[in-house]
Amino acid sequence: MCLAIPSKVIYIDGFKAKVDVYGAQREINLMLMPEEVGIGDYVLVHAGFALQKVEQDAAQDSLKLISQIIEEERAGSG
């Protein structure tokens, strides 16, 4: 099973890009993207490759839900 977290594109240089998720930044590859990606777009990333764009509202809803799950796990294990 794979989990792809919506990541916000903050820098693009050709097929390379940098994304941000919860303040963590990493480089990814855009070669597999079927459409053009711009700074500020959200993409789903797997194994270092962006696979598809995600609408901003859907990305933010997903990130909020993931944060809630993490907080519930922390509260339950403490």
C-alpha positions as CSV (number, residue, x, y, z in Angstrom):
1,M,0.0,0.0,0.0
2,C,1.2,3.5,-0.8
3,L,0.4,6.8,0.8
4,A,0.8,10.0,-1.2
5,I,0.6,13.2,0.7
6,P,-0.3,16.4,-1.2
7,S,2.9,18.5,-1.5
8,K,3.0,22.2,-2.4
9,V,5.5,23.0,-5.2
10,I,7.7,25.9,-4.1
11,Y,10.5,25.8,-6.8
12,I,10.8,24.5,-10.3
13,D,13.9,24.0,-12.5
14,G,13.1,22.0,-15.6
15,F,12.0,18.5,-14.5
16,K,13.2,19.1,-11.0
17,A,11.1,20.7,-8.3
18,K,11.1,21.3,-4.6
19,V,8.0,20.7,-2.6
20,D,7.0,21.5,1.0
21,V,4.9,19.4,3.3
22,Y,4.4,20.6,6.9
23,G,7.6,22.6,6.6
24,A,9.7,19.7,5.4
25,Q,11.1,20.3,1.9
26,R,12.4,17.8,-0.6
27,E,13.4,17.6,-4.2
28,I,11.2,15.7,-6.6
29,N,11.0,14.9,-10.3
30,L,8.3,16.1,-12.6
31,M,9.0,13.8,-15.6
32,L,5.9,11.7,-15.1
33,M,3.5,14.6,-14.9
34,P,0.9,14.5,-17.7
35,E,0.3,18.2,-17.3
36,E,2.3,21.3,-16.6
37,V,3.0,22.2,-12.9
38,G,3.4,25.7,-11.5
39,I,4.7,27.1,-8.3
40,G,1.9,27.0,-5.7
41,D,0.3,23.9,-7.2
42,Y,-0.2,20.8,-5.1
43,V,1.0,17.4,-6.4
44,L,0.9,13.8,-5.2
45,V,4.4,12.4,-4.9
46,H,5.5,8.8,-4.8
47,A,9.1,7.5,-4.7
48,G,10.3,11.0,-5.5
49,F,8.1,11.5,-8.6
50,A,5.1,13.8,-8.9
51,L,2.2,11.8,-10.3
52,Q,-0.7,14.1,-10.5
53,K,-2.0,17.6,-9.5
54,V,-4.4,18.0,-6.7
55,E,-6.9,20.9,-6.3
56,Q,-5.8,23.2,-3.5
57,D,-9.0,22.8,-1.5
58,A,-8.8,19.0,-1.7
59,A,-5.1,19.1,-0.8
60,Q,-5.7,21.3,2.2
61,D,-8.6,19.1,3.4
62,S,-6.4,16.0,3.1
63,L,-3.5,17.7,5.0
64,K,-5.9,18.7,7.7
65,L,-7.3,15.2,8.1
66,I,-3.8,13.7,8.2
67,S,-2.9,16.2,11.0
68,Q,-6.0,15.3,13.0
69,I,-5.1,11.6,12.7
70,I,-1.5,12.2,13.9
71,E,-2.8,14.3,16.8
72,E,-5.3,11.5,17.8
73,E,-2.5,8.9,17.6
74,R,-0.2,11.0,19.8
75,A,-3.0,11.6,22.4
76,G,-3.9,7.9,22.5
77,S,-0.3,6.7,23.0
78,G,0.6,9.1,25.7
